Amino acid sequence: SALSRQIGRGKVKMYSRHEMLDVVIVDGKARGIIARDLVSGEIQRHSGHAVLLCTGGYGNVFFLSTNAMGSNVTAAWKAHKRGACFANPCYTQIHPTCIPVSGEYQSKLTLMSESLRNDGRIWVPKKKEDVEAVRNGSLKPVNIAEEDRDYYLERRYPSFGNLVPRDVASRAAKERCDEGFGVNKTGEAVFLDFADAMMRYGNVEATAQGLDTSNDATVKNLGKQIIKEKYGNLFQMYEKITDDNPYETPMKIYPAVHYTMGGLWVDYNLMTSIPGCYALGEANFSDHGANRLGASALMQGLADGYFVIPYTIGEYLSNDIRTGTIPTDTPEFDKAEQDVKEKLNKFINNDGKYSVDYFHKKLGKIMWNNCGMARNAGNLKQAIEDISKLREQFYNDVKIPGTLNELNPELEKAGRVADFLELGELMCKDALDRNESCGGHFREEYRTEEGEAKRDDDNYTYVAAWEYNGEPKDATLHKEDLDFEFVELKQRSYK
């Protein structure tokens, strides 16, 4: 990669296994960070003429997500607490094709590529007795007659079928499972079936080879080879995780947290509301609005990192062309380092009895149940109250083994979960404030007679940028109006 080449040339120094724990503000500008060496525990000061945060999204606030285990909001949240506004935190994308939760002690969810929906058909049994039989293993899904299957996306959205956007497909799966049609033991799974695709591809290939298309076994085998060429690695991964052969039986899938459209507010130059502090990629809110099309994270990374920041940051740095190296022996760095050390010491000396994961799981369940695929005012108010109480309990009862000056994963997690406990409350506050359904934000009170999202373009066509004021409940809302000059604002329909 370009970054690796610059590191190899000695133009960039990489500090691997380090974590940023604060932004240092000098004379109103971001001039450096405080970081911790995760191996030795050493607290370090790093200065610069500007700070760029390219630290990803905050989906792990839900505990279970498709994100990497180490993904967190800490860097962005520290900038927020130093004055950077946090925009649209409630906009969360739920991906419809993930391997369902399999146990209480699971710590991560696995994404099955969205490309599978190109050929797979999503369905559940029409009859509750068939659902129960599938759950207890007395009925195989392949033995359910075609007329007894509900291809609910094709039924509800005949124009788009299984290719509807992620938020629509996810909510539809939840609705079927909430109605009691979930096909696994937890009742939270639907089928993704490739039998028709194998026969379709097989017929085409058999015809091309001049073979007998009436021989189902031959046709299926030819189609299986084509499916294997297209999705073989995904099918292999699925079988290793679930011990089910997706060539012979439908996959089981269920929605899971995948991407966060919200993030630090940035202007056109990708600068946050802290001068000199920039946010790029999923760490900012900028490109996706309330929703996100598949693969467009790549677009955002390319746009922010290649087309925008090389030019905009140059303009900013031109004003500092005569400014020498930023010193780190200043009161601002002293104070920032002291704040970091005090928090770490508080964690390590806390005489609690519960692990960090104990609190993270509780937070995740609150978020998923109340601020996940479907939200309503009552649940959001309850979630805000519950998270506030959980945060207080966390600081009183969390137990961190080990010491400060060593590799200590539990200490790392404690700092990240502390930030999640504040972010989660702000997400619920933002969702409660937005009285409409829009993209990844679905309020049950605001939907059409057919159950689809109902936007309120008259009152909510703005970016919600929240300013930190000590507690999430006290955050101040700033509104940045959205002006659609070249594109007409319209309601979506996939019927």
Secondary structure, DSSP 8 states (H G I E B T S, - for coil): -HHHHHHHTTSS---TTEEEEEEEEETTEEEEEEEEETTT--EEEEE-S-EEE-----GGGGSS-SS-TT--SHHHHHHHHTT--EE-TT-EEEEEEE-----TT-----B--GGGGGT-EEEEESSHHHHHHHHHTSS-GGGS-GGGEE-HHHHH-TTTGGGS-HHHHHHHHHHHIIIII--STTS--EEEE-HHHHHHHHHHHHHHHT--TT-HHHHHHHHHHHHHHHHHHHHHHHHHHH---TTTS-EEEEEEEEEE--EE---TTSB-SSTTEEE-GGGB-TTTTT---TTHHHHHHHIIIIIIHHHHHHHHHHTTTT-----S-SHHHHHHHHHHHHHHHHHHT----B-HHHHHHHHHHHHHHHHSSSB-HHHHHHHHHHHHHHHHHHHHHB---S-SSS--HHHHHHHHHHHHHHHHHHHHHHHHH--S-BTTB-BTTSB-TTS-B---TTT--EEEEEE--SSGGG-EEEEEE---SSS--------
